Amino acid sequence: MASSVFFTHSHYSSSPSSSLFRHHRHLVAPPTSLRFSSSHVAPVAAMTTDSSAKVIDGKSVAKQIRDEISAEVSRMRESIGVIPGLAVILVGDRKDSATYVRNKKKACESVGINSLEANLPEDSTEEEVLNYISGYNDDPSVHGILVQLPLPSHMNEQNILNAVRIEKDVDGFHPLNIGRLAMRGRDPLFVPCTPKGCIELLHRYGVPIKGKRAVVIGRSNIVGMPAALLLQREDATVSVVHSRTSNPEEVTRQADIIISAVGQPNMVRENWIKPGAVIIDVGINPVEDPNSARGYKLVGDVCYEEAIKVASAVTPVPGGVGPMTIAMLLQNTLISAKRVHNFE
Ligand SMILES: Nc1nc(=O)c2c([nH]1)NC[C@@H]1CN(c3ccc(C(=O)N[C@@H](CCC(=O)O)C(=O)O)cc3)C=[N+]21
């Protein structure tokens, strides 16, 4: 888990992920800070007719998906009287985690999903967390359980994730769900939200995957690894570039599709990118920005200003994969409620 982009998101987080990537940390973002107003986002249909790179607008796709979910939630409530429910367990008071949990809650409200929240103090015991999980496991109004990561270091993440009933594992982090994702001829009950959001963006932008070369940068349990499995299920030829890969830029330059999830700001430069490649940037990295009220801004793993010149399409940060992650969480919660109530 150490190389997960999730854990490097916050400027409160202590250590950078991987050693090989560390020498890129000093790269600074190019001076112009791009703004992604909806006005310069091309409509999806225009993508194939224009040769300059397109912004893959995750924020608006996520909004579209939330509208679809919202309609399904209403239909379900009206026909069988069931409202999907998501329980989120937050341990400790990391600011970034609290923000994410708040955003998830808001997103639930926006589509009519019930949200429950357990806020436990940093010094809680593992047993206390397990008690909450077992309460939610047994609660029929809860269709999805999410344990916000990272957990405090005194807790055993594996024990805790193993305790979530797989039928409610809307994060898709249970080893049985991951195992099924990895096996041909089997299907997991849930696909992890961030990788699922990446593939959904490729689908909705009409990017062909079958037979294409894909490179995933990063091998975390929550993004890189499941993203590589999903691409393989989509019939891409997949390579995984990681902290011990020699010549990562050369490998990455072969890719028609790049998914980067390492948590190193602006690591992927122009010379890593094959002209015309499609880039999904999962990194959400805070970098100092005196012009911003917060004192920092968020940038991806990919140097956006360089990528936009060579790639055919790129996801921005923010407004790319992040909002899709939340939309997929809502979708998984709906899928769970439909499944348990046999509602089609
Ligand atoms: N059990 C678990 N499941 C998770 O899915 C999970 C987690 N733990 N721990 C933390 C990470 C991080 N994560 C994000 C979700 C949405 C945005 C998001 O919406 N970002 C926006 C806004 C960024 C901002 O301005 O702060 C954007 O990129 O546009 C980002 C990050 C889910 N995570």
The ligand as an SDF file (V2000), in Angstrom:
LIG
                    3D

 33 36  0  0  0  0  0  0  0  0999 V2000
  -11.6520    3.1640    1.3850 N   0  0  0  0  0  0  0  0  0  0  0  0
  -11.2990    4.1760    0.5850 C   0  0  0  0  0  0  0  0  0  0  0  0
  -11.8690    4.2970   -0.6150 N   0  0  0  0  0  0  0  0  0  0  0  0
  -11.5260    5.3310   -1.4400 C   0  0  0  0  0  0  0  0  0  0  0  0
  -12.0560    5.4350   -2.5690 O   0  0  0  0  0  0  0  0  0  0  0  0
  -10.5800    6.3040   -0.9810 C   0  0  0  0  0  0  0  0  0  0  0  0
  -10.0370    6.1310    0.3000 C   0  0  0  0  0  0  0  0  0  0  0  0
  -10.3930    5.0610    1.0430 N   0  0  0  0  0  0  0  0  0  0  0  0
   -9.1210    6.9990    0.7800 N   0  0  0  0  0  0  0  0  0  0  0  0
   -8.7740    8.1990    0.0700 C   0  0  0  0  0  0  0  0  0  0  0  0
   -8.8960    8.0080   -1.4200 C   0  0  0  0  0  0  0  0  0  0  0  0
   -8.9180    9.2760   -2.2260 C   0  0  0  0  0  0  0  0  0  0  0  0
  -10.1760    9.2830   -2.9320 N   0  0  0  0  0  0  0  0  0  0  0  0
  -10.6290   10.3520   -3.6930 C   0  0  0  0  0  0  0  0  0  0  0  0
  -11.9440   10.5100   -4.0400 C   0  0  0  0  0  0  0  0  0  0  0  0
  -12.3870   11.6190   -4.7390 C   0  0  0  0  0  0  0  0  0  0  0  0
  -11.5320   12.6390   -5.0820 C   0  0  0  0  0  0  0  0  0  0  0  0
  -12.0540   13.8440   -5.7860 C   0  0  0  0  0  0  0  0  0  0  0  0
  -13.2360   13.9790   -6.0100 O   0  0  0  0  0  0  0  0  0  0  0  0
  -11.2040   14.8050   -6.1740 N   0  0  0  0  0  0  0  0  0  0  0  0
  -11.6350   16.0130   -6.8490 C   0  0  0  0  0  0  0  0  0  0  0  0
  -11.4400   17.2210   -5.9850 C   0  0  0  0  0  0  0  0  0  0  0  0
  -10.0310   17.4340   -5.5110 C   0  0  0  0  0  0  0  0  0  0  0  0
   -9.9060   18.5620   -4.4520 C   0  0  0  0  0  0  0  0  0  0  0  0
  -10.0510   19.7390   -4.8330 O   0  0  0  0  0  0  0  0  0  0  0  0
   -9.6330   18.2560   -3.2660 O   0  0  0  0  0  0  0  0  0  0  0  0
  -10.9410   16.1360   -8.1890 C   0  0  0  0  0  0  0  0  0  0  0  0
   -9.9480   15.4380   -8.4210 O   0  0  0  0  0  0  0  0  0  0  0  0
  -11.4160   16.8970   -9.0080 O   0  0  0  0  0  0  0  0  0  0  0  0
  -10.2030   12.5100   -4.7560 C   0  0  0  0  0  0  0  0  0  0  0  0
   -9.7620   11.3770   -4.0720 C   0  0  0  0  0  0  0  0  0  0  0  0
  -10.8690    8.1660   -2.5820 C   0  0  0  0  0  0  0  0  0  0  0  0
  -10.1870    7.3940   -1.7380 N   0  0  0  0  0  0  0  0  0  0  0  0
  1  2  1  0
  2  3  2  0
  2  8  1  0
  3  4  1  0
  4  5  2  0
  4  6  1  0
  6  7  2  0
  6 33  1  0
  7  8  1  0
  7  9  1  0
  9 10  1  0
 10 11  1  0
 11 12  1  0
 11 33  1  0
 12 13  1  0
 13 14  1  0
 13 32  1  0
 14 15  1  0
 14 31  2  0
 15 16  2  0
 16 17  1  0
 17 18  1  0
 17 30  2  0
 18 19  2  0
 18 20  1  0
 20 21  1  0
 21 22  1  0
 21 27  1  0
 22 23  1  0
 23 24  1  0
 24 25  2  0
 24 26  1  0
 27 28  2  0
 27 29  1  0
 30 31  1  0
 32 33  2  0
M  CHG  1  33   1
M  END
$$$$
